[in-house]
Amino acid sequence: MLDDRTTAATAWPAAYPSGYAVVDVETTGLARDDRIISAAVYRLDARGRVEDHWYTLVNPERDPGPVWIHGLTSDVLEGAPLFGEIAGELSSRLEGRVLVAHNASFDWGMISREYARARGQAPTRQRLCTIALAKELRLPLPNLKLESLAAHFGVVQQRAHHALDDARVLAEAFRPSLHAAARDGVRLPLLECLPLTEWTQSPPAPRVGYQSSYGHGWRPSRKRPPCPHPNPGRYEPGGRLRQGMRVAFSGDTSTERELLEDRAVEAGLHVATSVSRLTSLLVTNDPGASTSKAVKAAAYGTPVVDEAAFTQLLGDVLPAAPGAARGRPPGPAPASE
């Protein structure tokens, strides 16, 4: 584990946040209509030292989902408070801090939807994904699972998929990550937390036990305006997105799909409903799936990234090339140019 003395002699980056809230939530599932059933927060100071921690069960008012994963049965959750009853306490722990989570887009998406149901908004304005930070630090991990990050820093997991222990493990692994970033002058991969502002009550689909589903109508579908930028071609792996690129999505996403698409549109990208030779990038958390989009992407050689990587790319999109002509297909420019 990184010794704090390695950063003690170096000036701490002035641009780094003044405090963090390391968060983990357990949920009834992964879809948009799923609910939080437990939540934990470790508050850390500017240098990642633990200030305090907090944990609560939450009554989801529905089937608890994959009990074999999180261990929380309906009987256990029956007497737990509703989210609206713990929203104030959670807010006091998020206030003025950067939300830190492993695959932060998922935790933020679940939290923002719960606040929307309670007719409120979470007070946090930025989030940091420890997956993205591990990539920035080029940590030699076999995969991007929390257990691998923990093992790298010598942190022992005691109760996997228990929100309090997962948050503890992440807090202990985040501190040396933060110090490594400070030592090497790494810019933290901070993203804006956009609250859910369009929300309608929608009952969950009937189900027995747990099943993966995309959810139902958080917002009515609507026709998007055409992208004002020409398609600059395919995304180059390891590079940056550019306005006008055609992006398609396939499979389940941790963040509500429409919110993810909205962020892409706001960044100046063209959200495509299918994959063709003109597609710049496919976003999927399961590139080996046999969906039509994944199959076509493989056939066309379309670059593929997962949701976490795409979320990071959205934070630094290049402007459209000046004077670019609309309609040019992906690929190198003609020799005459």
C-alpha positions in Angstrom: 0.0 0.0 0.0 1.3 3.5 -0.8 2.9 5.2 2.2 1.6 8.7 2.9 5.2 9.9 3.2 5.5 9.6 -0.6 3.2 12.5 -0.9 4.0 14.3 2.3 7.0 16.2 0.7 5.0 17.1 -2.3 2.5 20.0 -2.4 -1.0 18.7 -2.5 -2.8 19.6 -5.8 -4.8 22.8 -5.1 -7.5 21.7 -7.7 -8.3 18.5 -5.8 -11.7 18.5 -3.9 -11.9 19.3 -0.2 -13.8 16.2 0.7 -15.3 12.9 -0.5 -18.3 10.7 0.2 -17.5 7.1 -0.7 -20.8 5.5 -1.5 -22.2 2.0 -2.1 -25.8 1.0 -2.6 -27.4 -2.5 -2.9 -30.5 -2.6 -5.1 -33.4 -4.8 -6.2 -31.8 -5.0 -9.6 -30.1 -3.1 -12.4 -33.0 -1.6 -14.3 -34.4 1.9 -14.2 -37.4 0.9 -12.1 -35.3 -0.9 -9.5 -34.9 0.4 -6.0 -32.2 0.9 -3.3 -32.4 -1.5 -0.4 -29.3 -0.5 1.6 -26.9 2.4 1.4 -23.5 3.2 3.1 -21.4 6.3 3.1 -17.8 6.8 4.3 -17.0 10.5 4.6 -13.3 11.3 3.8 -11.3 14.5 4.1 -9.3 16.1 1.4 -6.5 13.6 1.6 -8.7 10.5 1.9 -8.7 10.0 5.7 -11.9 8.6 7.1 -14.0 11.0 9.1 -17.0 8.8 9.8 -19.3 6.3 8.3 -23.1 5.6 8.1 -25.3 2.7 7.0 -29.0 2.1 6.6 -31.4 -0.4 5.2 -34.1 1.0 2.9 -37.6 -0.5 2.4 -38.0 -0.7 -1.4 -41.8 -1.3 -1.2 -41.4 -4.2 -3.6 -39.7 -7.5 -4.2 -36.1 -7.3 -2.9 -34.6 -8.9 -6.0 -31.5 -11.1 -5.9 -31.5 -12.2 -2.3 -28.8 -14.7 -3.1 -26.5 -11.8 -3.8 -27.2 -9.2 -1.2 -28.9 -11.4 1.5 -31.7 -8.9 2.3 -35.1 -10.6 2.4 -38.5 -9.0 2.5 -38.8 -9.8 6.2 -35.5 -8.0 6.9 -36.6 -4.9 4.9 -40.2 -4.8 6.1 -39.4 -2.5 9.1 -36.7 -0.5 7.3 -37.3 3.3 6.6 -38.5 4.4 3.2 -35.9 6.3 1.1 -37.8 9.6 1.7 -37.3 9.1 5.4 -33.5 8.8 5.1 -33.0 11.3 2.3 -32.2 14.1 4.7 -29.5 12.1 6.5 -28.0 11.0 3.2 -28.0 14.6 1.9 -26.1 15.8 5.0 -23.4 13.2 4.2 -23.2 14.1 0.5 -23.3 17.9 0.9 -20.3 19.6 -0.4 -18.4 16.4 -1.3 -17.5 14.5 -4.4 -19.4 11.2 -4.6 -17.0 8.3 -5.0 -18.1 4.9 -6.1 -17.0 1.9 -8.1 -18.9 2.3 -11.4 -20.1 5.6 -10.1 -22.6 6.1 -12.9 -24.7 3.2 -11.5 -24.7 4.4 -7.9 -25.4 8.0 -9.0 -28.2 6.8 -11.3 -29.9 4.8 -8.5 -29.5 7.6 -6.0 -30.7 10.4 -8.3 -33.9 8.4 -9.2 -34.6 7.7 -5.5 -34.4 11.4 -4.8 -36.7 12.1 -7.8 -39.3 9.7 -6.3 -39.0 11.6 -3.1 -39.5 14.9 -5.0 -36.0 16.1 -4.2 -32.4 16.3 -5.5 -29.1 15.0 -4.1 -26.8 17.9 -3.0 -23.7 16.4 -4.6 -22.5 18.1 -7.8 -19.6 15.9 -8.9 -18.7 12.2 -8.9 -15.6 10.2 -9.3 -15.5 6.6 -10.5 -12.7 4.5 -9.1 -12.7 2.4 -12.2 -11.8 5.5 -14.2 -9.2 6.5 -11.6 -7.6 3.0 -11.8 -7.4 3.4 -15.6 -5.8 6.9 -15.2 -3.2 5.5 -12.8 -2.6 2.5 -15.1 -2.9 0.1 -12.2 -1.9 -3.5 -13.2 -5.3 -5.0 -12.4 -6.4 -8.3 -13.9 -9.9 -6.8 -14.3 -11.8 -3.8 -13.0 -13.8 -5.5 -10.2 -13.7 -4.0 -6.7 -12.1 -7.2 -5.4 -9.2 -6.7 -7.8 -8.7 -3.1 -6.8 -8.9 -4.1 -3.1 -6.4 -6.9 -3.6 -3.9 -4.5 -5.3 -3.8 -2.3 -2.2 -3.9 -5.1 0.3 -7.5 -4.4 1.5 -9.4 -7.4 2.8 -13.0 -7.9 1.9 -15.1 -9.3 4.7 -18.7 -9.2 3.3 -19.0 -8.8 -0.4 -22.2 -7.2 -1.6 -22.9 -5.7 1.8 -23.1 -1.9 1.3 -21.2 -1.0 4.5 -18.3 -3.4 3.8 -18.1 -2.6 0.1 -18.0 1.1 1.0 -15.3 0.4 3.6 -13.2 -1.5 1.1 -13.6 1.2 -1.5 -12.6 3.9 1.0 -9.5 2.0 2.0 -8.5 1.5 -1.7 -9.4 5.0 -2.7 -7.0 6.7 -0.2 -3.8 5.2 -1.7 -5.2 5.8 -5.2 -5.8 9.4 -4.4 -2.3 9.8 -3.0 -0.8 8.1 -6.1 -2.7 10.6 -8.3 -1.5 13.5 -6.2 2.1 12.3 -6.3 2.1 11.8 -10.1 0.1 15.0 -10.8 -2.9 13.1 -12.3 -6.0 15.1 -13.0 -8.9 13.4 -11.2 -11.6 12.1 -13.6 -14.4 14.1 -12.1 -17.8 14.2 -13.8 -20.8 16.4 -13.2 -23.8 14.9 -11.4 -26.8 15.8 -13.3 -30.0 15.3 -11.3 -33.0 13.6 -12.7 -35.5 16.4 -13.4 -38.1 14.6 -15.6 -39.8 11.9 -13.6 -43.2 10.2 -13.6 -44.5 7.5 -11.3 -44.5 4.1 -13.0 -45.2 0.8 -11.3 -42.5 -1.9 -11.7 -43.2 -4.8 -14.0 -44.5 -7.8 -12.1 -41.8 -10.4 -11.5 -41.0 -13.3 -9.3 -37.6 -13.1 -7.7 -35.1 -11.3 -9.8 -34.8 -10.8 -13.6 -32.8 -8.3 -15.6 -35.1 -5.9 -17.4 -34.8 -2.5 -19.0 -37.6 -1.0 -17.0 -40.6 1.1 -17.9 -41.2 4.7 -19.0 -39.3 7.0 -16.7 -39.8 9.6 -19.4 -41.9 9.5 -22.6 -39.9 8.9 -25.7 -39.5 11.8 -28.0 -37.9 12.6 -31.3 -34.5 14.2 -31.0 -33.5 17.1 -33.2 -30.9 16.2 -35.8 -27.2 16.5 -34.8 -25.9 19.9 -36.1 -22.4 18.6 -36.6 -21.0 16.5 -39.5 -19.8 12.9 -38.8 -16.0 13.1 -38.4 -15.6 9.4 -38.7 -14.8 6.6 -36.3 -13.6 6.9 -32.8 -9.9 6.0 -32.4 -9.4 3.8 -29.3 -7.5 5.7 -26.7 -8.4 9.0 -28.3 -11.1 11.5 -27.7 -14.7 11.8 -29.0 -15.5 14.6 -31.4 -18.8 16.3 -31.9 -20.8 14.8 -34.7 -19.7 11.2 -34.0 -22.5 8.6 -34.4 -22.9 6.6 -31.2 -25.1 3.6 -30.7 -26.0 1.9 -27.4 -26.7 -1.8 -26.9 -27.8 -3.9 -23.9 -28.5 -2.9 -20.3 -26.8 0.3 -18.9 -26.3 1.2 -15.3 -27.4 4.8 -16.0 -30.9 5.3 -17.3 -30.6 4.9 -21.1 -32.4 8.1 -21.9 -30.2 10.1 -19.5 -27.1 8.6 -21.1 -28.4 9.5 -24.5 -29.2 13.0 -23.4 -25.7 13.5 -22.1 -24.3 12.3 -25.5 -26.6 14.7 -27.3 -25.7 17.6 -25.0 -22.0 16.9 -25.8 -22.7 17.3 -29.5 -22.9 13.6 -30.5 -25.3 11.9 -32.8 -27.3 9.1 -31.0 -27.9 6.4 -33.6 -30.6 3.7 -33.2 -28.7 1.1 -35.2 -25.2 0.2 -36.2 -24.0 0.8 -39.8 -20.7 1.5 -41.5 -21.1 5.1 -40.5 -21.3 4.3 -36.8 -18.4 5.9 -34.9 -18.7 3.9 -31.7 -20.8 1.3 -30.0 -21.3 1.5 -26.2 -22.1 -1.8 -24.5 -21.4 -3.5 -21.2 -21.5 -6.9 -22.9 -19.5 -6.8 -26.2 -19.7 -10.6 -26.6 -23.5 -10.6 -26.7 -25.3 -11.8 -29.8 -27.4 -8.6 -30.2 -27.8 -7.3 -33.7 -25.8 -4.2 -32.8 -22.9 -6.1 -31.3 -22.8 -8.5 -34.3 -22.8 -5.7 -36.8 -20.2 -3.7 -34.9 -17.9 -6.8 -35.0 -18.6 -7.2 -38.8 -17.9 -3.6 -39.6 -14.9 -3.2 -37.2 -16.8 -0.5 -35.3 -14.9 0.4 -32.1 -16.6 -0.7 -28.8 -16.3 0.7 -25.3 -18.2 0.0 -22.1 -20.4 2.4 -20.3 -17.8 3.5 -17.7 -15.3 4.4 -20.4 -17.9 6.2 -22.5 -19.0 8.3 -19.4 -15.4 9.4 -19.0 -15.0 10.2 -22.7 -18.1 12.4 -22.4 -16.2 14.7 -20.1 -13.7 15.8 -22.8 -15.4 15.9 -26.2 -13.5 17.7 -29.0 -15.5 20.4 -30.8 -16.6 19.8 -34.4 -13.8 20.4 -36.9 -14.3 23.9 -38.5 -15.5 23.8 -42.0 -16.0 20.1 -42.1 -18.4 18.8 -44.7 -21.5 16.9 -43.6 -22.1 13.4 -44.8 -18.5 12.1 -45.2 -18.3 8.4 -44.2 -15.9 7.3 -41.5 -12.3 6.7 -42.6 -9.3 8.7 -43.8 -9.7 11.8 -46.0 -9.4 11.4 -49.8 -5.9 11.7 -51.1 -6.7 14.9 -53.0 -7.3 16.6 -49.7 
